[in-house]
């Protein structure tokens, strides 16, 4: 299942991303995006194992951090690029809306993964994503993405157990047409 472009995904934690289009740059596909983050919102420490990601601030203030690095704050017309395999997080560190442009290259399954993760976030409670959908996404796409702020017991025991229990009980029918991992 592929989403048509443009396609927007939002979640109740204050994140909105629009996947605009795919273009070729130097012979490699690049997915162009825009995003908006409410104050304090942003993804936790994560890694794209097979993709580069670039973000340019249009409005507001964004702070980003690579694993074990110091936080760095940037503003309008400033950019950051995270090379594949670089754990990172970013958030709106300003008082108003943070608006950015960016890209992910190659696109792989990022639009499906983020859209479905946002849906799982909205279906969850207590600030946690719905367990079965998030376990499916984390396990099925583990060669592409990793969520590094989760405690080891959750990443290496609870998520795999939840995933396999979900498979046994037929909870993943809705992911029947999920794109194959890269």
Backbone bond lengths (Angstrom), bond angles and torsions (degrees), N, CA, C in turn:
res aa  C-N    CA-C-N  psi(-1)  N-CA   C-N-CA  omega(-1)  CA-C   N-CA-C  phi
1 X - - - 1.452 - - 1.526 108.53 -
2 X 1.288 116.02 123.05 1.459 120.84 175.42 1.522 108.38 -116.76
3 X 1.306 115.63 142.26 1.452 120.59 177.03 1.525 109.05 -86.22
4 X 1.327 117.96 141.26 1.470 119.77 177.77 1.530 110.05 -73.42
5 X 1.307 116.07 153.12 1.470 121.28 176.82 1.513 109.04 -100.95
6 X 1.322 117.85 143.80 1.460 126.82 -7.48 1.526 110.66 -72.97
7 X 1.330 114.60 153.97 1.465 122.13 -178.30 1.532 107.57 -142.28
8 X 1.324 117.20 130.79 1.464 121.37 -178.31 1.525 110.60 -112.49
9 X 1.324 115.39 136.54 1.463 122.40 174.83 1.525 107.95 -123.11
10 X 1.326 115.51 138.16 1.466 121.10 177.96 1.519 108.83 -133.21
11 X 1.322 115.35 161.30 1.463 119.51 171.58 1.512 109.82 -139.99
12 X 1.318 115.17 165.21 1.459 120.62 -175.36 1.518 113.18 -74.71
13 X 1.331 118.20 -3.76 1.466 120.33 177.58 1.527 112.30 -88.86
14 X 1.349 117.41 0.84 1.465 120.39 174.65 1.514 115.35 101.63
15 X 1.347 117.03 20.12 1.458 120.22 178.23 1.527 110.06 -109.56
16 X 1.313 115.51 141.22 1.466 122.23 176.05 1.521 107.04 -140.83
17 X 1.329 116.66 128.22 1.458 120.97 177.28 1.522 108.69 -132.72
18 X 1.320 115.48 135.73 1.457 121.37 175.55 1.514 108.45 -115.07
19 X 1.320 115.02 120.91 1.460 122.14 176.23 1.524 106.01 -86.97
20 X 1.332 116.84 110.12 1.463 121.73 -169.57 1.519 113.79 -83.22
21 X 1.324 116.57 -58.68 1.458 121.15 -174.67 1.523 109.35 -169.14
22 X 1.313 114.56 168.08 1.460 121.20 175.02 1.517 107.47 -112.82
23 X 1.325 115.26 131.92 1.458 120.60 175.54 1.519 109.13 -131.17
24 X 1.325 115.23 157.34 1.462 120.23 175.95 1.520 109.17 -90.23
25 X 1.331 115.82 129.56 1.459 122.20 175.62 1.524 105.96 -129.41
26 X 1.323 115.62 117.23 1.464 121.16 -176.74 1.526 111.50 53.35
27 X 1.333 115.71 38.63 1.454 121.27 176.18 1.522 115.15 79.79
28 X 1.326 118.23 3.76 1.463 122.06 -178.58 1.528 109.08 -118.65
29 X 1.333 116.68 136.11 1.461 120.53 177.73 1.524 110.63 -66.54
30 X 1.320 114.24 140.23 1.459 121.68 178.04 1.522 108.00 -135.33
31 X 1.328 116.50 126.47 1.456 122.37 178.08 1.521 108.52 -92.19
32 X 1.313 116.47 118.10 1.464 121.92 179.18 1.523 109.49 -87.95
33 X 1.335 115.65 138.91 1.461 121.30 -176.93 1.526 110.32 -137.66
34 X 1.312 115.13 160.40 1.463 122.76 164.37 1.528 105.54 -125.70
35 X 1.314 115.98 151.48 1.455 117.55 175.60 1.516 110.54 -145.31
36 X 1.316 113.77 156.69 1.453 122.55 177.03 1.521 107.44 -133.06
37 X 1.316 115.37 136.47 1.459 120.92 178.28 1.519 109.04 -129.43
38 X 1.315 115.78 134.14 1.455 121.36 173.52 1.533 108.15 -74.24
39 X 1.331 118.53 160.36 1.461 120.10 178.81 1.530 112.40 -51.37
40 X 1.316 115.59 130.81 1.455 122.33 -179.90 1.514 115.11 84.43
41 X 1.335 118.04 -14.77 1.464 121.41 -176.69 1.522 111.26 -81.39
42 X 1.319 114.56 153.36 1.454 122.01 176.13 1.514 110.40 159.78
43 X 1.314 117.37 160.76 1.466 119.56 -178.07 1.519 111.61 -72.87
44 X 1.326 116.75 152.02 1.465 120.51 175.57 1.537 109.95 -72.34
45 X 1.323 116.30 176.36 1.463 121.37 177.96 1.528 108.51 -55.89
46 X 1.333 115.31 122.96 1.454 121.47 -178.40 1.519 109.34 -145.55
47 X 1.314 115.53 171.68 1.457 120.57 178.99 1.524 109.15 -141.58
48 X 1.317 114.91 139.75 1.465 122.94 169.91 1.527 104.90 -102.80
49 X 1.313 117.79 109.18 1.460 120.09 -175.50 1.522 113.27 -72.23
50 X 1.352 117.77 -23.39 1.462 120.66 -172.56 1.521 113.90 -126.52
51 X 1.342 117.23 14.38 1.457 120.46 -174.48 1.521 111.54 -139.18
52 X 1.310 114.72 146.84 1.459 121.66 167.29 1.530 106.85 -93.15
53 X 1.335 115.68 149.70 1.463 121.24 -179.96 1.517 108.38 -135.73
54 X 1.332 116.23 134.03 1.459 120.70 179.26 1.526 109.13 -128.90
55 X 1.343 115.36 140.94 1.463 121.91 -179.39 1.521 108.69 -132.86
56 X 1.329 116.80 131.73 1.462 123.16 174.14 1.526 108.23 -119.92
57 X 1.316 115.96 125.64 1.467 120.82 179.86 1.528 109.09 -76.07
58 X 1.329 115.91 129.66 1.467 121.99 174.88 1.524 110.88 -99.22
59 X 1.329 115.69 -38.66 1.461 121.47 -176.64 1.527 108.22 -152.33
60 X 1.307 116.46 135.12 1.451 120.59 177.22 1.520 112.69 101.70
61 X 1.319 114.85 -162.83 1.462 121.69 -176.47 1.526 108.30 -132.84
62 X 1.330 115.91 127.83 1.457 121.46 179.84 1.523 109.18 -120.04
63 X 1.322 115.69 135.13 1.450 120.85 172.44 1.524 107.18 -111.83
64 X 1.328 115.61 136.28 1.460 120.22 177.15 1.515 108.98 -129.06
65 X 1.317 114.33 161.89 1.458 120.27 -179.47 1.524 108.59 -151.30
66 X 1.322 116.54 133.47 1.454 120.82 170.17 1.521 106.81 -93.63
67 X 1.322 116.38 157.90 1.454 121.25 -176.51 1.525 110.87 -53.44
68 X 1.309 116.17 128.55 1.473 125.01 -179.83 1.530 113.86 66.93
69 X 1.327 117.29 11.84 1.460 120.84 178.17 1.514 111.42 -103.40
70 X 1.314 114.83 169.98 1.459 120.25 176.61 1.524 109.77 -82.47
71 X 1.335 118.16 147.23 1.459 120.83 175.31 1.534 110.74 -63.36
72 X 1.327 115.83 141.52 1.465 122.80 178.26 1.520 107.60 -127.31
73 X 1.325 116.56 131.07 1.458 121.56 -178.50 1.526 109.49 -106.38
74 X 1.356 114.41 134.92 1.466 120.61 177.56 1.520 109.18 -129.69
75 X 1.322 114.98 160.24 1.455 121.17 -178.65 1.520 111.61 -127.83
76 X 1.330 116.69 -164.82 1.457 121.40 -175.74 1.534 113.08 -52.05
77 X 1.335 114.20 138.58 1.466 124.85 179.46 1.525 113.23 69.53
78 X 1.328 118.45 10.20 1.465 121.49 174.71 1.534 108.14 -106.11
79 X 1.327 115.26 149.74 1.460 121.36 -174.16 1.512 111.48 -131.98
80 X 1.330 114.14 161.04 1.460 122.12 170.76 1.532 106.88 -141.25
81 X 1.325 115.84 142.28 1.460 121.67 175.36 1.521 108.09 -123.72
82 X 1.325 115.34 129.66 1.457 121.92 177.69 1.527 107.74 -105.74
83 X 1.311 116.68 119.41 1.462 121.14 178.30 1.519 109.86 -72.53
84 X 1.328 115.83 151.94 1.464 119.66 178.79 1.522 109.54 -52.41
85 X 1.319 115.15 142.13 1.457 120.89 179.69 1.514 115.03 83.46
86 X 1.350 118.14 -0.31 1.465 121.73 -179.63 1.531 109.81 -95.74
87 X 1.328 118.59 109.49 1.461 120.19 176.78 1.531 110.28 -63.93
88 X 1.325 115.96 135.60 1.465 120.42 -176.84 1.523 110.92 -157.67
89 X 1.321 114.15 163.85 1.457 122.08 170.44 1.516 107.76 -147.45
90 X 1.312 115.64 161.58 1.467 120.53 176.56 1.519 108.10 -151.11
91 X 1.339 114.85 158.02 1.456 119.13 -178.70 1.518 110.01 -156.70
92 X 1.322 114.36 162.28 1.460 121.64 175.93 1.524 107.23 -79.62
93 X 1.326 115.84 108.82 1.460 120.70 -179.20 1.526 112.03 -99.74
94 X 1.329 116.26 9.62 1.457 120.44 179.15 1.521 111.81 -99.29
95 X 1.326 115.19 -175.54 1.459 121.74 -179.23 1.528 112.50 -92.35
96 X 1.331 116.87 -21.75 1.461 121.30 -178.75 1.520 111.24 -112.38
97 X 1.315 115.30 -169.32 1.458 122.82 -179.74 1.531 110.65 -65.00
98 X 1.326 116.97 138.04 1.463 122.82 172.32 1.513 107.33 -101.49
99 X 1.314 116.87 122.63 1.465 122.45 177.06 1.523 108.74 -118.61
100 X 1.332 115.18 134.21 1.468 120.59 -177.73 1.518 110.96 -139.53
101 X 1.327 115.09 157.58 1.460 123.66 165.54 1.508 106.08 -110.92
102 X 1.313 116.34 159.23 1.447 118.34 176.32 1.503 111.96 -174.16
103 X 1.329 114.23 -172.41 1.458 120.57 178.06 1.523 109.64 -154.83
104 X 1.322 114.41 159.51 1.454 123.26 174.11 1.527 106.06 -130.85
105 X 1.344 116.10 132.51 1.458 119.12 -176.17 1.523 111.19 -143.12
106 X 1.323 116.57 130.84 1.462 128.65 -13.05 1.528 110.39 -70.21
107 X 1.332 117.87 160.80 1.460 120.36 -175.45 1.527 114.40 -62.18
108 X 1.334 116.70 -37.60 1.464 121.15 -175.16 1.523 109.32 45.71
109 X 1.319 119.29 -125.56 1.468 122.36 -175.44 1.525 113.14 -112.49
110 X 1.332 117.14 22.22 1.464 119.72 -173.11 1.523 112.39 -61.68
111 X 1.336 118.98 -38.10 1.465 119.48 -178.48 1.527 110.91 -66.29
112 X 1.316 117.69 -42.48 1.466 120.47 177.66 1.525 110.57 -65.42
113 X 1.329 116.52 -48.41 1.458 121.56 -177.38 1.526 111.40 -58.01
114 X 1.324 117.69 -50.66 1.472 120.57 -177.98 1.525 111.20 -67.24
115 X 1.331 117.61 -43.91 1.463 120.36 180.00 1.522 110.74 -58.26
116 X 1.327 116.79 -46.76 1.458 120.14 -178.41 1.535 111.73 -72.32
117 X 1.333 117.74 -33.09 1.459 120.16 176.24 1.532 110.78 -66.76
118 X 1.332 117.09 -38.64 1.464 120.28 175.44 1.534 110.58 -63.13
119 X 1.337 117.34 -41.07 1.469 120.60 176.92 1.527 110.19 -61.72
120 X 1.335 116.49 -42.15 1.467 120.54 178.82 1.527 110.57 -64.25
121 X 1.334 116.56 -38.07 1.464 121.06 177.80 1.527 110.13 -62.34
122 X 1.326 116.17 -44.71 1.463 119.94 -179.98 1.528 112.50 -67.09
123 X 1.326 116.97 -29.86 1.468 121.10 -179.39 1.530 112.13 -82.45
124 X 1.309 117.14 -13.75 1.461 121.01 -178.11 1.512 112.69 -83.90
125 X 1.317 113.99 -176.29 1.462 119.59 178.13 1.524 109.22 -139.55
126 X 1.307 115.84 164.40 1.464 122.69 179.86 1.520 112.31 56.81
127 X 1.332 117.38 32.57 1.457 121.39 178.28 1.518 114.53 75.50
128 X 1.312 117.33 8.03 1.466 121.33 -179.93 1.523 109.57 -112.30
129 X 1.340 116.80 144.58 1.469 118.58 177.43 1.526 111.71 -67.70
130 X 1.315 115.78 158.43 1.470 121.16 174.73 1.523 107.43 -56.96
131 X 1.337 118.48 128.19 1.464 121.24 -168.57 1.528 116.19 -62.81
132 X 1.322 118.74 -41.90 1.463 118.85 -175.33 1.523 112.29 -71.54
133 X 1.336 117.25 -44.40 1.466 119.42 178.84 1.527 110.79 -64.28
134 X 1.317 116.90 -43.66 1.468 118.55 -179.40 1.527 110.81 -67.75
135 X 1.337 118.39 -35.83 1.467 120.36 176.95 1.520 110.53 -64.40
136 X 1.330 116.72 -41.27 1.468 119.51 177.18 1.522 110.41 -58.67
137 X 1.324 116.29 -51.35 1.472 120.43 -177.20 1.526 111.66 -61.65
138 X 1.324 116.77 -42.93 1.469 120.40 -178.00 1.531 111.87 -67.07
139 X 1.308 117.04 -36.91 1.464 120.12 -178.53 1.533 111.45 -82.53
140 X 1.308 117.09 -45.84 1.462 121.37 -176.35 1.530 111.37 -63.92
141 X 1.336 116.12 -38.46 1.463 121.04 -177.64 1.527 113.09 -106.38
142 X 1.329 117.11 25.22 1.473 120.30 -177.87 1.519 113.18 -64.90
143 X 1.312 119.11 -19.20 1.468 120.72 175.61 1.529 111.57 -78.46
144 X 1.334 116.93 -13.46 1.465 121.38 -177.49 1.523 113.80 -108.59
145 X 1.356 116.58 -37.19 1.464 119.88 -172.28 1.517 111.20 -138.28
146 X 1.310 115.87 149.46 1.448 121.30 174.76 1.517 110.09 -139.41
147 X 1.324 116.33 140.37 1.465 122.50 177.17 1.521 106.83 -105.91
148 X 1.316 117.21 107.26 1.456 121.75 -166.71 1.521 115.77 -91.74
149 X 1.324 118.85 -9.60 1.459 119.93 179.44 1.524 112.66 -84.84
150 X 1.323 116.42 -7.07 1.459 118.89 177.32 1.524 109.41 -73.94
151 X 1.325 117.63 138.99 1.468 119.09 177.12 1.531 110.87 -59.87
152 X 1.328 116.82 151.09 1.455 122.05 -178.26 1.520 113.49 -53.90
153 X 1.328 117.57 -40.54 1.462 120.87 179.98 1.526 111.00 -61.53
154 X 1.328 116.69 -34.25 1.464 120.67 178.82 1.533 109.49 -73.91
155 X 1.339 117.40 -47.46 1.475 121.35 -178.05 1.518 113.24 -64.82
156 X 1.343 116.35 -40.94 1.461 119.11 -169.81 1.527 114.93 -103.27
157 X 1.342 117.63 -10.93 1.465 119.61 -179.68 1.535 110.85 -124.70
158 X 1.329 117.30 -58.77 1.463 120.59 -172.88 1.528 112.09 -67.08
159 X 1.327 117.82 -47.72 1.470 119.42 -179.46 1.531 111.21 -62.67
160 X 1.346 120.07 -48.47 1.476 117.85 177.81 1.534 113.19 -60.34
161 X 1.331 117.19 -39.73 1.467 119.01 179.00 1.530 111.05 -65.42
162 X 1.317 116.62 -42.36 1.462 120.57 178.35 1.525 110.21 -62.56
163 X 1.325 116.63 -43.27 1.473 121.45 178.97 1.529 110.86 -58.43
164 X 1.326 117.15 -50.32 1.456 119.77 -177.12 1.526 112.03 -68.48
165 X 1.330 118.25 -35.50 1.457 120.89 174.49 1.527 109.97 -64.22
166 X 1.335 116.79 -40.79 1.459 121.42 176.63 1.521 112.18 -61.41
167 X 1.337 116.91 -40.40 1.468 120.46 176.87 1.523 110.41 -63.26
168 X 1.325 116.42 -45.08 1.465 120.64 -178.16 1.525 112.53 -63.91
169 X 1.318 116.81 -32.03 1.468 120.64 -175.98 1.530 113.49 -99.42
170 X 1.342 117.79 6.75 1.461 121.11 174.73 1.516 115.55 74.12
171 X 1.315 117.19 25.41 1.470 120.19 -176.96 1.534 113.46 -77.91
172 X 1.318 118.41 -6.14 1.462 119.68 -173.47 1.527 113.70 -107.62
173 X 1.309 117.27 20.40 1.471 119.82 177.63 1.525 111.43 -58.52
174 X 1.310 116.87 -34.37 1.475 119.49 -179.19 1.528 112.27 -66.32
175 X 1.343 116.85 -17.60 1.469 120.55 178.61 1.522 112.33 -98.71
176 X 1.321 115.49 17.01 1.476 120.89 -178.60 1.528 112.11 -53.68
177 X 1.312 117.30 -36.00 1.463 121.50 -177.00 1.522 112.73 -104.85
178 X 1.310 116.60 19.69 1.485 120.06 177.26 1.527 109.42 -61.22
179 X 1.329 117.23 137.68 1.456 119.21 178.22 1.529 110.60 -61.50
180 X 1.297 116.49 144.58 1.458 121.76 179.81 1.519 109.85 -64.35
181 X 1.347 116.84 142.50 1.471 119.68 176.98 1.531 110.79 -63.93
182 X 1.306 115.89 154.84 1.465 122.42 178.88 1.517 108.69 -88.51
